[in-house]
Amino acid sequence: MLLARSFTRGGRALVRQHHRQHTVCMGSAAGPGAAPPIPPPPAVCVHAASPAELAAAQQQLQQGEALVALRGTSGQPDLHCTLLFPDGTAQLQQGAAGSSSACGTFRPDEFLQALETRVLGRVLLTADTTPSTQVLVQENVTCLPDGLVFVADRQLGGKGRGGNRWESPGGCLMFTAVKRLAIPGQRLPFVQYIVSLAVAQAVQAEAAARLAGKSIDVRIKWPNDLYAGPLKLGGILCHSSYRDQLFHIVIGVGLNLSNREPTTCVDALIEAVAAAAANGADAAGGAGAATGPQQQQQDGSSGQQQQRQQQHSLEPVGRERLLAGILSRLEPMLEQLAAEGFGPFEADYCRHWLHSDQQVLLEEGGRHIPVTIRGLSPNGYLLAVDGAGERYELHPDGNSLDFFKGLVRKKLPA
């Protein structure tokens, strides 16, 4: 028996989160009435951390039917993918591409060398183009190896608001992973918070390595988005199903890494902090400095050297190392969440989020009631207090696209 469960309460809320995750890395869109073209069967390349793991994955993946990449609609058949293995064998579908270019530009060797996990990410799928990494993993979750992660250069089947279809261009880190976890059901909603925290931590680690320990402005927006100031940087989407005493958790992440449009990206944030630091250093160094020709020549030479060093240290953040950093953090965090709950992570999560002491106006019966966010409730919702010190749990109403414009409150015991 297979039971499906979403982390976001209410079917409409789940759909909205699905839309947001797929519009993070966005290019062009077609209107809701446009008929989507039928894409060719995608080719997906299989990699693993060791020959033994690759052999086991190959045996498991070739046991059943070809993986579903996209469910057919309006009388169209399901779209299946072709799996390409390093030994040259393939699980072929008619009309599918079989060249090595189908693997995309993601570098498996670099990723696997940086990975520090026991299970998560040790089996890797890559593709140049796919309808959706999330759809492929979710549709085939019961027959995929535990810990598998799927990375694509571009997605063609993302969904946007109002039924728009979004194409996700290069420059994004887009991946979906599957993890089977023995976790109490009441702790399951916190998985998306743990994923958000792992992504934020890994991004900050990459920034610190390039900025001599400085950080960039990346914050978690509840329940599962990443923001840089007012601009959306990424999103997280989680689904789960229950089978054989385990939750099969599907984790999808989209993160703007080097694509500077339509919002901002990690590389741009790092460059901005580096430029601000350099400008501050130049201003401090120029005050009271000697101005003779020899000193100017030395200053110019020193400045050019610093600029070359800065350019070298600010090489773009690679998808491979960042993904390895995310998964290496996420695996032990999920295990600790299952064993101990969210308590050990709450303080760090709140340090990374946007909402500490945020003022929110609730609409009730035509009145506006101000409350202040203090953290998370034991159920994973927002914890707030009103002017009288009464504690409330804030829930999305399931009708608003903006969670903070559709909150309802539930009074908590003192």
N, C-alpha and C positions, 0 to 999 in steps of 0.2 A: 504494500500500500504506500502510495506516494502522496504526501501532503505538501501543498504549496503555501508559502507565507511571505508576505512582504514586510519590510522593516518599518515602512511608513504607514501609519494607521490610515485606513480608508482608501478605497480604490482610486478615487480621484487624486488624492495626494500622491500616490505612487506614480500615476501617469505624469503628473507635473514634474516630479523628480526625474523621471525618465527623460522628459523633454530637456530639462536643464542640463543634464549630464551630456547630452549629445549636441548641445549648442555651444558648448564651451569653446571648442576649436572649430570655428565655422568659416565657410567661404561663401559660396553662392547658394541661393535658395530658390526653389520653385514653389509656386502657390499651391494651396490645398487642393485645387481642382485639377492640377496637372497630373496626367497619367505617368507614373514612373516608368522609365525604360527598363526592359528586362536585361539585367546584367549577365555577363557570361559567368559560367561556373568558376568561382575563385580557386586559385591554387594556394595551398598553405604548406609551408615547410616545417618539418619536425626536427627539433634539436634536443639534446639532453646533456646533463653535466658529466656523464660517464657512459662508456659503452654498455655497461650492464643496464643502466637506467634507460638508455635509448632502446635496447632490445626489448625490455619489458614494456615500454610505451608502445613500441611498434606492434608487439603482439596484441596488446590490449586494444589499440586503435583499429587494427585490421580484423578483429574478431567479428564485428557487427557490420551493419550497413554503413555507407558513406555518411559523413557528418552533414547534418542539415545546416546550411549557411543562412537560409532565409525561407520562411514559410510562404507557400504560394497563396495568392489571393485572387478573387474574381476569376476562378477557373484555371488560373495558372498553376503549374506543378511546383512542388518544393524545389528550391535551389540547393544542390549539394556541392561540396567542395572536393577538390583533389588533394590528397595528402602526398607530399614529396619527402622522401627519406634520403639521408646522406649516402646510402649505398646504391642509390640510383633506382630503387624500386618505388612504385607509386600505387596508390589506391585510386585508379583513374575514373573520371567521369567523362562522358562524351563531350567534346567541345572545350575541355579545360586546357588552359595553358600548362606546359610542363617544363618551362625553362627555369634556370636558376635565378633569373631576374625576378621571378614571381616571389622570391623570398623577401624582397624589399631591401631597404638600406640599413636596417637594424643589424648590429654586429653581435651575433650570439656568443662568440668566444670572449669578447671583452665583457659582456654581461655576466657570463657564467664564471669567469675568473674573479670578478668582484663580488659575486653572490656568497653570502654566509648564512645559509639555511640548511635544514635537514630535509625539507620536503618542498616548501613553497618556492616555485620558480625553477625547479631543477628539471622539469620538462617544459620546453618552450616551443610555441608555435609562432611563426612570423609570416607576414604576407605584405606584398606591395599594396594591394587594394582588396577590401572586403566590404560586404554590405554593413556589417556591424560585428565587432569583437564580442559585444555583450550578447547578441542574439545567438551567435554560434555556440558560445560556452553554455548559455542558459538552455538552449534547445537540446544539447547533448550531454548535460551535466552528469547523468548517471553512468555514462560509458567513458568518461574522460579520466585520466590518471589524476590522483589527488595531488594538489599543488600546481597543476598545469597553469601556465600563463600564456595569453595570446596577445601579441603586439602587431599592429598594422601601421603602415605609413599613412594610409588614407582610408577613410570610411565613406561609403556612399549611401548607407541606409539609416543614418541618424534621423531622429524625429525632432522637429521644432514645434514651437507654439502654433496653435491654429492649424495644425496638420501639415505645416511646411516640412519639406525634406531638406536636410542639410548635408552638404558635402564637407568633410573634414580634411583640410589640406595638410601639407607637410609642415613641420615645425611644432607639432603637438606630440606629447607623449600620451598615447591612447592604448590602454591595456585592460584586459579582463582576466581575472584569476579565479580558480576554484579551490576551496579549502573545505575539507570534511572535518567537522569539529563536534566533539561531545561537550555540549554547553547547555546549561539550564535555559529553558525558553525565555524566562524573564530577563536574562542577560543579553538575549539576541539583539534587541534594538540598539545596544551600545556598540555593536560591531562597526557601524558606520562612523561612530565618533572615534573609535580606535584607528580606523583607516585614515580618517581626516588628520588625526594627530601624527600618524606615521609619515604621511605625505608632507605635512608642514615641517616636521623635524628633518626629513631628508633634504628638502629644498633648502632649509636654513643651513644645513651642514655643507652643501655644495656652495652656497653663497659665502659662508665663513672661510672656506678654503681659498676663495678668490679675493676676499676683502680683508685679509689679516684679522679674522675673527669678528668682523662687523656683520650685522644682520640686515635683512631686507624686510620691508613691510608686507608680510604675508600673514593673514589671519583667517581663522575658521569662522564662517558664518553658519550658525545653526540652521538646519540640522546637518548639512553635508556639502557645503560649498566652500571654496577658498577665494579670498578677496585680497587685492592689493589696494588699500584705500577704498575708493568707491567703485573700483573696477573689478569685475569677476575674472579670476585667474584660472579656476578649475572647478571640477565637481566630482562627486562620488555617488555611485548608485549601487545598492546592495539588494540582492534577492536571496531567498533561502527556500529549500525544500527539506523535508524530513523523511529519512528512509534508513532502515536497519540501525536504529538507535543513534543516528548521527544527523546533524544538520549539514546539508550540502550548501555551502555559502558561495554565491557568485558575486565577486567584487569587481566593479567597473570604475575606472578612473580616466578622466580626460583633463589634461593640464597643458596650458599654453607655455611652451618652453622657449621657442625662438620666433614664433609667429607674432608680430607686433600689432596686428590687426585681428579682430575689430576692437580689442580692449587693450591689453598689455601682455607681457610675457616675463618669464623668469630672467632671461638674459638682459632685457631692458631694465629691469629693476636693479640688477647687479651693476650694470653700467652707470645708472644714475647715482647710486651710492658711491661708486668709485670716483665719478666725476666731481661730486660734491666734496669728497675728502681731498681730492687733488687740488681743487680750487681753494679750499681752506688752507692747505699746506703752502700753496703759492703765495697767498695773501700774508700768511704769517712770516714766511721766509723773506718777502719783499720789504717788510717794515724794518727800517734801520739798517739794511744791508749796504755794504760798500758798492759804489757805482763805477769804479774805475774800469777801463777796457779789459784788463786781465781778469778782474772779478766777473765782469759780464760774460766773458768767454767761458770761464769756469762754470758759471751758473747755467749758461746755455748748454754746455756739454753735459752737466749733471742733469738738467731738465730733460734732455733728449734720452739719456740713459734711463731715467725714471719712467719716461713715457714708454720706452721699449719694454722695460720690465713689467709695466702695468698691462700693456697689450698682451704680453705672454701669459701673465697670471689671469687675465680675463678671457681666456679662451672659452668658447660657448660651453654651457652645461650639456653633456652628452646624455642621450636617453638611456644608454646602457648602464652607466654608473649610477644615474639617478634611480632607475628602476631597481637595480640591485640594492641600493640603499634603502628604498622604501620597503621592499620585501624582507630584507634582513632585519629591519626593525619590526615589521608587522608580525612575523611568525611568532616570536616569543611574547609579544604583546597580546596576541589572540589567545595563546595558551594561558597566560596569566589572567586574562579576562575570564576565561572559562572556569578557572580554578578559584579566583578570588573576587570576581566582580569588578566594577568600574572604579571602586574606591581608590586603588593605588594610582589611577591615572587622572582623577578629576582635577587636582590642583594644576597639573601640567596642561591639561586640556583647557582649563579656564585662562591660563596664562597666554595661550595661543589664540583665543577666540576674541570676537569683536564686542561681546555683550556685557562684560562686567559693569555693573551700575548703569546699564542702559535704561533710559526712561521709555516706557511704552504706554500708549493710550488705548484702553479697551473701550469698545463701543457696546453699551448695554442699555437697551430701552431708550435710545436717543440720547443717552448721557455718555460723556467721556470720563473714564476712570483712570487716573494715572497710577502706574505701578512701576517698580524698579526691579530689574533682573538681578538675581544674586547668584545663580548657578543652575545646576540641573537637579531635578527631583529624582527620587529613587526609581521612578519609572522611565526616566530618560527624557522627560519633557522639561520645559523651562521652569525654574523656580523663581518666584517673584514675591515681593512684599508691597503692601499698599501703605498709605500715610499713617495708618493706625497700627502698623506692624503685623497685620494679618498675613499669613503665608498662603500662597496660591500656586497651583500647578497650571501652566498655560498650555493649551492644546490648539493646534490648527483647526479651523472650522471645516476644512475640506472644500471650501468654495473659492478661496482667494489664491491668485497666482503668487502673491507675496505673503509668506507665512506670517509676517509681522503686521499685516493689515487684516488678518482674519483669525485672531486669537480669541479663544474663550477660556474662562478661568474656572478652576475647581478648588474650593477651599480645602486646605490641608489641616490636619489636627495640629494643635499647638505643641 
